[in-house]
């Protein structure tokens, strides 16, 4: 007998359709000086699992601090953002952060957006039975290149959700442009806004420890990007030939993560060679930190008119709602 149960979720694939061009971009970035890898390549299946482990480390305070703010300020946040909107989860990953909010914001539609198609599919398969009254539409997309959501969202109000201080991976200029794209989608849907988590500037020792933990989980996460590139593009990086470097650069106001060559070596990049000298680095990630006034100004520059902020007692971290 055919299964008559309704489809509880669907996936819209907006991933790049030109992998050859993507591969060329990656090779060009690796052959540049300094070499670099975009942070989005961290998040294959193993990278997602390693990132989940990072968020549980003693040194890595942002995730638990944000979660504590959410718990303490839940009622105030719900009153501010409202209920019954479309809930757009940017960089959704395993969707667990949004899952905490769904019973409270009671969305008519949940739209998680992530580059990792497999994780998105698994998350929606897990969530959909628990929220049968919520339409669920996953979008596989690289939103560093744009927000291809105009024909996925309808005209109803939206709450855009971007937790985890992932906005720090953008340069301030790119962050402003990204926030302006979100603002444009909000403007087309009156009453919409952005709920976003942002890590604050603080003493170097705490930030260094958060991104270079004693167990070496962040180091494994960083080196895994090389394994991912090997598998995806046919390169031959030796993972043990590179050392993780993660540190806070106060003058730039950002964490920097690099992979440093242990010794001179040549890497085959699919027919092209790239030589790394001992001590030469591949820049893999920035994570900008913002004083509250700095990020408020960034939101205003992006076109948001009204900004509300919640924080912890030590002001280590802020949650903003921009409308």
Secondary structure, DSSP 4 states (H G I P E B T S, - for coil): ----PPP-EEEEE---S-HHHHHHHHHHHHHSSSEE--GGGG-SHHHHHHHHHHTTSSS-HHHHHHHHHHHHTHHHHHHHH-SSSEEEEET-TTSHHHHHHHHHH--SEEEEEES-HHHHHHHHHHHHTT-TTSEEEEEE--TTS----TTTS-SS-EEEEE-TTGGGGS-HHHHHHHHHHHHHHHHTSTT-EEEEEEEPP--HHHHHHHTS-TT-HHHHHHHHHHHHHHHHH-B---GGGEEEEEEEETTTTEEEEEEEESS-EEEEETTEEEEE-TT-EEEEEEEE---HHHHHHHHHHTT---EEEEE-TT--EEEEEE-
